[in-house]
Amino acid sequence: MCEEEISDQQELFEHFRFKVDARQSLLRIDKYITAKLENTSRTRVQEAANAGNIMVNDVAIKPNYRVKPGDIIQILLPNPPREIELIPQNIPINIVYEDDDVVVVNKEAGMVVHPAYGNYTGTLVNALMWHFKDLPLFKTGEQRPGLVHRIDKNTSGILVIAKTEYAHNKLARQFFDRTTDRKYVALVWGTPDPPEGTITGNVGRSPKDRKVMYVFSDGSQGKHAITHYRMIEDLGYISMVECKLETGRTHQIRVHFSYIKHPLFNDEEYGGDQILKGTTFSKYQQFVKNCFAILPRQALHAKSLAFDHPVTGKRMSFESELPEDMKKVIEKWRVYISGRDTSS
């Protein structure tokens, strides 16, 4: 498995908090923070301040603010820098919307979002580097596609990417403050009871297998995670559900539904690639295997995303249709439960 799918967070930003030492002399805050944080340029700090992402004593400040002894500084920085060369590649991508500040993409299943060790090419970011190659800042290497969230390789759906440092900071703040609205559609084994509810449980790396995530129900480890869901359609032995994320942890929907004993259909990492509900009749078993062949991945699609435009402030909403593999499997189950047609 590539690093893309097992990183510690899906939302790509870092949060820092400092208390200024009592002996600190007056110093511009951009200089102070640059000295405190490794691998962080003064320009990055200045852009964060301009976007309102640096607070001193709970008040947003500008880059020329001078720190004083006892100040409490809070910083939100998007996209921690990675020591990976981004190679532009001419890979087709489905762009839903684009302007000078953001691009919204409908990602296909099977595409990794960001290059990682052992997985340097063929990613969405490689494709965007090619798409942006003629823009001045991207041409000189000063700017990179600004990721503030991502979805797993084998999950399809909507992503927003920033094209400027300012937009990157503004979007990171929205994801941090949870003012975005993200909805997913999933196929899960069984029928959730109740049909509408909330799954809460800290998510962290599994103590037994570092490649997958685990729910720590006692809250002792991992990061706080909340998934709201409602059943859209009962398909007999599986269900179609809509999920609304309150937090954005790695594999959150997948591990949360596995935790409540309703793993995602054909999710091999969380047990959904087994026939968990239904009969032992060979025709039924073959029917499910046929569905697995049509949908050779976890049945999860990032259906919609809403956020405030980082420059205009206007609320923007984007939706994408379910991909063909999920549509076909849903239709097969509809036919199966209406006529018990197992000859598929």
Secondary structure, DSSP 8 states (H G I E B T S, - for coil): --GGGTSS-SS-EEEEEEE--TT---EEHHHHHHHHSTT--HHHHHHHHHTT-EEETTEE--TT-EE-TT-EEEEEEES---S----------EEEEE-SSEEEEEE-TT--SS-BTTB-SSSHHHHHHHHTTTSHHHHTTS---EES----TT-EEEEEEESSHHHHHHHHHHHHHT-SEEEEEEEEES--SSSEEEEE-EEEE-SS-TTSEEEETTSSSSB--EEEEEEEEE-SSEEEEEEEESS--TTHHHHHHHHTT--BTT-GGGTTTS--SS---HHHHHHHHHHHHHS-S--EEEEEEEEE-TTT--EEEEE----HHHHHHHHHHHHHHHH--TT-
